[in-house]
Amino acid sequence: MSPGTESLVSIRKVCYYRTDNAKNGKGAAVYLLLFIFWVILNGKLSPEIILLGLGFTALIGLLLRLLFGYSPKKELRVLRKSPYFAAFFFVLVYEIIRANLAVIRLIARGEKKLHPVLVTFDSDLRTDFCRCLLANSITLTPGTITVEAEDDVFTVHCLSERLLDCSDHNPLLRLLRKMEA
């Protein structure tokens, strides 16, 4: 296979993929929503705006599929899991407030000898998205920093060992496991 042929083959695969989905009608809602958004932003309707809108809509829709792997099935999956995302947000805010109060207590007591620890635990999370959410959530809470996240093993630096709850009863871990299910 010559050097220029590899890109030609991948371009053909993309075109076949796009045409098959267009025949099935998948993703038509995204194109329609993008076009309606275009018309609303322009505020008036003329042949030029319609043609430009159709062109940009097709280009953005194609880029969504090629670059981000967009598919209507993924969109529906995210919509079905949205209650878990909302619950996760509120639990995270609660945990941040709770950790703030715990760090304030440590500082207010004037404990000169803090006993920082490195805690390593296994999260049993399967997806990179949930692992990333957990690592960032740990880092967001005061007194803890995610030092390393390798596969599903996390290493966390804590100001005090009681600041980190990595048990199965941790509400953030439970919600993340439900998101993966």
Secondary structure as the mmCIF struct_conf table of DSSP 4:
data_model
#
loop_
_struct_conf.conf_type_id
_struct_conf.id
_struct_conf.beg_label_comp_id
_struct_conf.beg_label_asym_id
_struct_conf.beg_label_seq_id
_struct_conf.end_label_comp_id
_struct_conf.end_label_asym_id
_struct_conf.end_label_seq_id
HELX_RH_AL_P HELX_RH_AL_P1 PRO A 3 ASN A 24
TURN_TY1_P TURN_TY1_P1 GLY A 25 GLY A 27
HELX_RH_AL_P HELX_RH_AL_P2 ALA A 28 ASN A 42
BEND BEND1 LYS A 44 LYS A 44
HELX_RH_AL_P HELX_RH_AL_P3 PRO A 47 PHE A 68
HELX_RH_AL_P HELX_RH_AL_P4 PRO A 72 ALA A 108
TURN_TY1_P TURN_TY1_P2 ARG A 109 GLY A 110
BEND BEND2 LYS A 112 LYS A 112
STRN STRN1 VAL A 117 ASP A 122
BEND BEND3 THR A 127 THR A 127
HELX_RH_AL_P HELX_RH_AL_P5 ASP A 128 LEU A 140
BEND BEND4 THR A 141 THR A 141
TURN_TY1_P TURN_TY1_P3 PRO A 142 GLY A 143
STRN STRN2 THR A 144 GLU A 150
TURN_TY1_P TURN_TY1_P4 ASP A 151 ASP A 152
STRN STRN3 VAL A 153 CYS A 158
BEND BEND5 LEU A 159 SER A 160
HELX_RH_3T_P HELX_RH_3T_P1 GLU A 161 LEU A 163
BEND BEND6 SER A 167 SER A 167
TURN_TY1_P TURN_TY1_P5 ASP A 168 HIS A 169
HELX_RH_AL_P HELX_RH_AL_P6 PRO A 171 GLU A 180
#
